[in-house]
């Protein structure tokens, strides 16, 4: 049974990713800020994913327990609106830490320990490659996740560790339903559909895929 680490697995997309990995037979460790009661196949680790030290300490615990993950999914992230003109240092720092920093520290720790045949999937955003007006810090930091994915894929190629990213557009979540007009959600993609793409990229069927930036926009 392979071990998968899902960072930021408590939200709608993270929960769907965990469910998809459990369904295919993985044992899942979920890293998030608040620990919760787990199940036979899912356990939770509480830590601050913006802290390099806490991320490294998590991996030390996993190694000591002989639970070195083969797969890592970095879902952690958040959104703040705002333009470049009205940005402030705190908001930029917050978005950088939450979107790029969490992926960076998780990828760095994973790169030190993942075995050959291992795989990482980062969650980016459509705004990383197009648009982004009115969400400048979010778009730019998610673009950083895309570039991190491409660079790390090149760095780990010789070790046969794959690194890919998926770029969702609007996700059909309850939070979005509560905050967005119905017309904007007509083409939203269910979290489970995105999770299926993540699971594929982690599977042996995708052993020839690394450095890919995969759009998961639905028909929008």
C-alpha positions, 0 to 999 in steps of 0.5 A: 500500500503506497503512502500519499501525502496531501497538503491542505486536504481539508477543503473541498478539493483536498477532500476530493483528492483524499477520497480519490487516493483512498479509493485507489488503495493508498494510505493517506496522510493529510497535512493541514493547520488543524488535526482531526480524527482520521480513519483506518486509511486516513490520518491527519498531521497538524502543522503550519505549511508556510513554515519550512521548519514544520514541513521538514519536521513532518517529513522527519516524523514520516521517515522515522515511522517508515511512512515515507510517501511515494506521492505528494499533492500540494493543494494548499492555497488561498485567494485575495482580490486586489490589483497591482496598484492597490496592493500592500506589502502584507497582502502580497506577503500573505499570498506568497506564503500561502500559495507559493511558499507552501508548495515550495517547502513541501516540494523541497522536503519531498525532493529530499525523500521521494523514491524513484517512481514517486510523483508530486502534483501541485495545484495551480490556477487558470489565472496563473497562465491567463487573466488575473486582473483584479487578483494580481497577487493570487495570479502571480503567486500561482504562476510561481507554482507553475514555474516551480513545477517545471523547474523541479521536474527538470531537477528530479528527472534523473531520479525518475521522480515526476512533478506535474501541476493541474490548473483548475478554473472555477470549482463547484464548491459550496463556498463558491456557490455562496459567493458567486452568481449562478451564471458564473458557476454554470461551467464550474468543474466538480472537485471530484473531476479535478481529483480524478486528474490528480490521481491519474497523474500520480498513477503508473499510467502517467509514468511518462508524464512529468513537467506537464501543466494540465488545464482542468477548465471543463468547458468554460 
